[in-house]
Amino acid sequence: MKTPNPEKSEVFVMRISKEMKVKLEELAKAPKFNNNSSEVVRSLIESAHAKK
């Protein structure tokens, strides 16, 4: 799989429930995520890591 951004070359697969997917899609609608669920996950990871 070729990605458009070389800095984001890793692929992460996660199983979630339909309810969790709906919640993720709702979060992605925020302007800072630009309707991108992957960006929500990236942001959560960065936020959790910064609190370490």
C-alpha positions as CSV (number, residue, x, y, z in Angstrom):
1,M,0.0,0.0,0.0
2,K,1.5,3.3,-1.1
3,T,0.7,6.3,1.1
4,P,0.7,9.9,-0.1
5,N,2.7,11.2,2.8
6,P,6.1,9.4,3.4
7,E,6.1,10.4,7.1
8,K,2.9,8.4,7.6
9,S,3.9,5.1,6.1
10,E,2.8,2.7,8.8
11,V,-0.7,1.1,8.6
12,F,-2.5,0.4,11.9
13,V,-5.6,-1.9,11.9
14,M,-7.9,-1.9,14.9
15,R,-11.2,-3.8,15.5
16,I,-13.9,-1.7,17.1
17,S,-17.6,-2.1,17.6
18,K,-20.2,-0.3,15.4
19,E,-21.0,2.0,18.3
20,M,-17.4,2.9,18.8
21,K,-17.1,3.6,15.0
22,V,-20.0,6.0,15.2
23,K,-18.4,7.8,18.1
24,L,-15.1,8.0,16.2
25,E,-16.8,9.4,13.1
26,E,-18.6,12.0,15.3
27,L,-15.2,13.1,16.7
28,A,-13.8,13.3,13.2
29,K,-16.4,15.9,12.2
30,A,-14.6,18.5,14.4
31,P,-12.8,21.1,12.2
32,K,-9.4,20.3,13.6
33,F,-9.7,16.7,12.3
34,N,-11.1,17.6,8.9
35,N,-13.5,14.6,8.9
36,N,-10.5,12.2,9.2
37,S,-10.8,9.4,11.7
38,S,-7.1,8.6,11.5
39,E,-6.3,12.1,12.5
40,V,-8.5,11.6,15.7
41,V,-6.5,8.5,16.6
42,R,-3.2,10.3,15.9
43,S,-4.2,13.2,18.1
44,L,-5.3,10.9,20.9
45,I,-1.9,9.1,20.8
46,E,0.0,12.4,20.8
47,S,-2.1,13.7,23.7
48,A,-1.6,10.6,25.8
49,H,2.1,10.5,25.1
50,A,2.5,14.2,26.1
51,K,0.9,13.5,29.5
52,K,3.5,10.8,30.2
